[in-house]
């Protein structure tokens, strides 16, 4: 897949994810549980690769913040999750590892990276382990959704073989 096509897919995924953020989220304490972002991260990781997945996460987080449907907490979780999902997938070519990378990257590492943001920039006293359950729940649900769709795409030839030929390393 050429760079123009990958950038176009990245923009489309970011746009759809941003639009969905205005009505698909679950407020949980001081964070918004948003499984669609994690769903998009897994799709981007598998279909587009590490740098486009990170770009999609950054674009979506920025657009969500500009629209008032996200928070600063969106950046570390989504970017780390997308990167780890894409790196694990690129090394193994297994969708399961992309989903696992999203959950670990966002649910644990991203939650831990969010803690200093809450303390330093927002002035909020927050318990480090308060972020982990919310981020893990959200990323697990989204990763599961992404895994399910990718498995369907893998079996369905109607998608033009994008998943089977490009992402799975086949020519």
Secondary structure, 3 states (H helix, E strand, C coil): CCHHHHHHHHHHHHHHHHHHHCCCCEEECCEEECHHHHHHHHHHHHHCCHHHHHHHHHHHHHHHHHHCCCCCHHHHHHHHHHHHHHHHHHHHCCHHHHHHHHHHHHHHHHHHHHHHHHHHCCCCCCCHHHHHHHHHHHHHHHHHHHHHHHHHHHHCHHHCCHHHHHHCCCC
